[in-house]
């Protein structure tokens, strides 16, 4: 069995293409644009495919969060004061 060809396209390009296809299909659905049925269906199918691929890529990314548990009450008090002074301007 032949191996499928793969390409590398950045998410920004995919998201831009998705926005453009969404705009076109929305305008057709609202009656602002007129497209041939086959073209409209191709745009809609491509948009759905791109949306699915972007969702898959976002799911694959794993991020870890480093959390340190502070059990010392004095340290907790110090960190609380530091946090309050740091974010008091927000």
C-alpha positions as CSV (number, residue, x, y, z in Angstrom):
1,X,0.0,0.0,0.0
2,X,1.3,3.4,-0.9
3,X,2.1,5.9,1.8
4,X,0.0,9.0,1.8
5,X,1.7,12.3,1.0
6,X,2.0,14.8,3.8
7,X,2.7,18.5,3.8
8,X,3.5,21.0,6.4
9,X,1.3,24.0,6.6
10,X,1.3,26.4,9.6
11,X,-1.8,26.8,11.7
12,X,-1.9,30.5,10.8
13,X,-2.3,29.6,7.1
14,X,-4.9,27.0,7.9
15,X,-6.9,29.4,10.1
16,X,-6.7,32.1,7.4
17,X,-8.0,29.7,4.8
18,X,-10.7,28.6,7.1
19,X,-11.8,32.2,7.7
20,X,-11.9,32.9,4.0
21,X,-13.9,29.8,3.2
22,X,-16.3,30.6,6.0
23,X,-16.8,34.1,4.8
24,X,-17.5,32.9,1.3
25,X,-19.9,30.1,2.4
26,X,-21.7,32.5,4.8
27,X,-22.2,35.1,2.1
28,X,-23.6,32.4,-0.3
29,X,-26.0,31.2,2.4
30,X,-27.1,34.8,3.1
31,X,-27.7,35.4,-0.6
32,X,-25.0,38.0,-1.0
33,X,-22.8,35.8,-3.3
34,X,-23.9,33.4,-6.0
35,X,-21.7,30.3,-6.6
36,X,-22.2,27.1,-8.6
37,X,-23.4,24.3,-6.4
38,X,-20.3,22.2,-6.8
39,X,-18.0,25.1,-5.9
40,X,-20.1,26.0,-2.8
41,X,-20.0,22.3,-1.7
42,X,-16.3,22.1,-2.3
43,X,-15.7,25.3,-0.3
44,X,-17.8,24.0,2.6
45,X,-16.2,20.6,2.6
46,X,-12.7,22.1,2.5
47,X,-13.6,24.5,5.4
48,X,-14.9,21.5,7.5
49,X,-11.7,19.5,6.7
50,X,-9.4,22.4,7.7
51,X,-11.4,23.0,10.9
52,X,-11.0,19.3,11.8
53,X,-7.2,19.3,11.0
54,X,-6.6,22.4,13.2
55,X,-8.6,20.8,16.0
56,X,-6.5,17.6,15.7
57,X,-3.3,19.6,15.9
58,X,-4.4,21.5,18.9
59,X,-5.4,18.3,20.7
60,X,-1.9,16.8,20.2
61,X,-0.1,19.6,22.0
62,X,0.5,18.8,25.6
63,X,1.6,21.3,28.1
64,X,2.7,20.8,31.7
65,X,2.1,23.1,34.6
66,X,4.6,23.3,37.3
67,X,2.9,23.6,40.7
68,X,4.7,23.9,44.0
69,X,2.7,23.2,47.1
70,X,3.6,25.5,50.0
71,X,2.8,24.1,53.4
72,X,4.7,26.6,55.6
73,X,2.3,29.3,56.9
74,X,5.0,31.9,57.0
75,X,6.0,31.2,53.4
76,X,2.3,31.3,52.4
77,X,1.9,34.7,54.0
78,X,5.0,36.0,52.2
79,X,3.8,34.7,48.9
80,X,0.3,36.2,49.4
81,X,1.8,39.7,50.2
82,X,4.1,39.4,47.2
83,X,1.1,38.4,44.9
84,X,-1.0,41.3,46.2
85,X,1.7,43.9,45.6
86,X,2.5,42.5,42.2
87,X,-1.1,42.4,40.9
88,X,-2.6,45.4,42.9
89,X,-2.3,47.6,39.8
90,X,-4.4,45.3,37.6
